[in-house]
Amino acid sequence: MATDDLLTGGELLQLYPAPTGATQALRGVDVVVRPGAVTAITGPSGSGKSSLLAILALRERPAGGDLRWRGRPVATLGRRDLHRIRRRDIGWIAQVPGHGLFPQLTARRQLTQVARLRRVPADPDTALRALDLTARAGARLTAMSGGEQQRLAVAAAAVGPPALIVADEPTAELDDATADLVLAHLRSCAAAGAGVVMATHDARAVAYADTVLHLSRGVLSGTTSQTDAGSAHALTIDGQGRLQLPADALAVFPAGRVVVTVGDGHVELRPES
């Protein structure tokens, strides 16, 4: 673990009760969140994205594995420590944005209240302007549209900014213009030193990420590191010797068949002729 890692998880396991017995939502997932980086978590519904987000936001404890906050095992943190970290150091953007907001407060007062709780200077007007909410500064949640609530939830989570921002589908149902505002705001938080993690189905959000984690049935099937030069894929091979190729690699094999050549310390995949 690097000394500047914000949050690390090794072999994370999460279980949930079910009528037929415990269900594994996550199985052996490894993740590292670093300051100044944006990480996107992708995968189909039911792949474990929300379970992983809840663990990374310290809202749930994993059933197994090693989870560390700034090098300290989360298992050693008491309820008071966890509450303090969640309040001051972690911004949470729920999939239903109203779940993380104060329904009785106006948009401007939402942001000043969060600043007070985090003990940071309040600057609500700058955040409202960045997310095109200036005209809604005096509105309460019941008077705001779903998209406005979503942008306000992002503004509230980003106050400070905190050390970590965790977002569940932050651009869901937003048009291109407002999605760009949200993603640019999250990127600006990363530039200020925050670690940003978001679960998403949105290709626009994925394009903003530095690293993409691909989940499938609770297992980390691969990691993509995105740079200006392109994408480098680190894939996970399961216990049966299987791996999942990313979409851009699958396009090389339209017939669905591949010739594998092993030699000189590397493996080559090429389409069957």
N, C-alpha and C positions, 0 to 999 in steps of 0.2 A: 504494500500500500504506500503510495506516495504521500509525503508529509502534507501536501497541500490539498489532498482529496477532501471534499466536503462530506461526502456520504459514500460508503462502500457496503455492498452486500455480497456475501459469498454463499453459494449453495442455498439460496433462500427457498423455503418451503412454506406454503400456506394451505390450510385445510379449512373446509366449511362443512357443517353438518348437513346431512341429506337423509331422506327416509331409508335409503339402502345402505347408509354408512357414510363415513367421512369422504368428502370429495376433495381431490387435490386441485387447487386453483393455480398453484405455482409449484414447479418441481425443479430444484437445483439451479435457480437463476442467479447469475453473477452480474453485478452492475456497479459502475463507478460514476459518481457525479462530481464534476470538478467546477470550481469557480470560473466564471467567465465563459462557460460553454452551454450550448443549447442541445438538449437530447430529446429526440422524438421516439416514442414507443408506438409501434404499429402492430397490427394483427387483426384478424377477424373478430367479430363479437364472440365473447366467451373464451378468448385466448388468454385472459389473465391480466389485461392491461390495467383495469381499475383496481384489482387486488394489489398489483405492484405499486401503483400510485399511492394507495392508502398506506402501504408499508414505508415508502420513501418519504411521505409527508409525516411520518411518525404518528399516524392516526390509528394504525393497527400494529400489533407486534406480530412478527412472523412466527409460524409454528415451529420452524427449524431454520438452521443456517446462522451465519454470523453477520449481523448488521451493526455498522459503526457510524457514529456521528462525530465528525472531526477526530477520528481515531479512537473514540471512546465507545466501548460496546454498549449498544442501546439496552441490552438486557440488564445492565447495571444501573440504569436510570430509573428513578422513582417517578411516581405520578406527578409530583410537583415540578421536577426537572423537565419532564416531557411537556407539561403545560406551558412552562416558561419558554422553552425552545419553540414550540408551535406558535405561541403568541408573538414573540419578538423576532424570531429568525426564519420563519417559514410562511410564505404566502400561499394560500390554498384557493384554487379556482375550481369550484364544483361544476359538474356537468349541468346541473340545474343552478344557474348563477345566483338566484335568490337565496339558496341555502347557506351561502357564505356572507350574506349582507345583513345590515340592520334595517328591518322593514319600516321602522318609525322615523328614520333619519332621511334628510334630503341627500342628494348626491354629494354636495360639497361637504356636508357634515359627516357623511360616511368616511370620507378620506381624512378629515381632521381627527376623527375618533380613532381610526387605525394608527395614525401618526402618534397620537397620545399613548396608545397601548404599546407601541413599539419604541416609544421614547426617542423619536426622531423629529426633526423640524417638519412642520406641516407646510405643504405647498400645493394645495388642492387645485388651484386654477391652472397650473402648468400641466398637471395630469389630465384634467378635464379637456383642456385644449388639445393635447396630444391625441386624445381618443374621440375628438369631435363631439364632446358632451357639454361644452360651455353653455349652450342654450338650455340644457337640462339641469343645471347646477342646483336649482331650487326644487326639483321634482323628487317625490318619493317613489319607491318601487312600484306601487300600484298604478302610478301614472306613466310608467315607462314601458316601452316595448320590450320584447324579449331580447332583441339585438342590443338595445341600449343597456339593459340589465347586464348582458354579457360583457359589454365594454366597461361598465362600471365595476364589475367583479374583477376584471383584469387590472383596472386602475387601483382598486383597493388592495389587491394582493401584491402589487408592485410598489406600494408606498415604502420609501426608504432608499433604495430597494432592500429587501431582506436578503439574507445569505442564500436562501433557496426559494424558488417559486415552482410550485407543482400544479399543473393545469390538466383538467380532464376535458378534452375536446374544446379548446378555447375558441375555435373558429367555426364551430358547428352552426349551420344555418345563417352564417354571415355572407353578405355579398363580397365581391372581390375587393372593393374599396375599403370597407370596414374591416375585412380580414387582414388586409395589408396594414391598417393602422394598429391592430392588435399585435400582429407579428413583429412589426417594427418596434413597438413599445417593449415587447419581451426581449427583443434583440438589444435594445438600448440598456435594459436592466443587466443583461449578460455583459455588455461592454463596461458597465459600472462595477462588475465583479460578482454578480449573482450567478448561481447555478440555476438553470431553467430546465425543467423536465415536463414534457407534455405528451399525453396519450392522444392519438389523432388518427382519423381515417382520411384526412385532408392532404392532398398532394401539395397544396400551397404551403401548409405548415411543415411538411417533411422537407421541402426545399430550403427552409430557413434553418434547419438543424445542422449542427456540426457532426453529430453522431446519431444514427438510427438503430434502435434495437428492434428486432423482429421477433415477436412472440407467436407461438403456435401451440395451442392446447396446454398452456401453462409452462412451456419449455422455450428457452431462448434458442431460436433456430439460426440466428445469425446477427452480426453487427456490421453496419456500414459506416465508414468514416468518410465524410464528404469534404472535398477540398476544391479549390478553384480549378485544379487540374482534372477533376473527375471524382469517381467514387471507388474506394477500396473496400472490398467485402471480406470480413472475417466470419467464416461460417462455422457452426457447431456440428460436429459429427456425433450422432447418438450412439447408444450402446449396440445397435444393430448395424453400424457402419453406414448409416444413411445421413445425407445432408440435403438441405433445401437450397436450391439455386435461386438468386434474385431474378426478378422479371427480366432485366436487361441481359442476363446470361441465358435465361431460358429461350430468349428469342433466337439464339444461335443454333438451337436444336429444334427446329419446327416439326420434325418427324417424331420427336420424343424418344430418340434412341441416340446413344453416345458410345464412342470407342474410348476406352481408358488405357493409357500407356503409362507404365511405372518404370522409372529408371533415373539414375544419377541424382537420387535424393529428391525427386519431384514427381508429381502426377500431372499428366496432360489429358485433358478432355477435348475431344473433337467430334464433329458430327459424323455419323456413319455414312459412308459414301454409297 
